[in-house]
Amino acid sequence: MYRVTLQVENHGYLPSTFLAFAKKLDFNEPLYADCEAIGCELLEPAQRHVVLGHLEGWGRGLHSGKNLASYQRSSGNGHRAQVVYLVRGTGELRLRIGSCRVGFHEQSLRVGAAG
């Protein structure tokens, strides 16, 4: 068995919703990760499609003061989402991460076999 951790981060200024009020609009779907196991098996089949949600950007608004180094409060790590996959056997994981609004990133990952 293998443990594969997927971490998705937004390093951009804007959040994945682009505008805060747009989060509630029907067409503004959250980010998700699709995982296809080839030659190996996901121990939790429901993880083939995982909703990651919207990710914050680093921008907090003009003149808010929240971007200053002296600002002592943090909103946490809302710019990051993580999924842990448990995989049985050796093979390949094909990951597709994104949404219709921000686009997609595809990645293949060998699991188990030293190459």
Secondary structure, DSSP 8 states (H G I E B T S, - for coil): -EEEEEEEE--SSS-TTSSGGGGGSTT---EEEEEEEESSEESSGGGGEEEEE----S---TT-STTSTT------STTEEEEEEEEESSEEEEEEEEETTTEEEEEEEEESS--
